[in-house]
Amino acid sequence: MLPSLFASEGNSQRWSPPRAAGYGAGVGLLAALIKIFGPFRSGEVALAPALEIGLAVIAFALLCAGAALLRNRLARRLQDLS
């Protein structure tokens, strides 16, 4: 079952920000590799490939960890209200 903000039970599991960051890093790595080596790449190189991969990995990891933290905070507030 997918985790949800709206839990049907009283005990909803918290999302793990480190796990979300790991998944985000994986998605960022895949996105950067597709952008660099994929069929729709441009002929010119804007950044060094290693730098571009590193920036994508960090950005996606931070984005996913932030989403997990925000979800946990919202779920806690909704639980406190009820």
FENNOR-V254490 format. One record per helix or strand of 2 or more residues. SS is the DSSP state (@ for helix, = for strand). FROM is the first residue (numbers start at 0). TO is the last residue. Records with the same first field share a line. If there is no record, write none. Layout:
BEGIN
SS: FROM-TO ; FROM-TO
END
This chain:
BEGIN
@: 16-36 ; 48-80
END
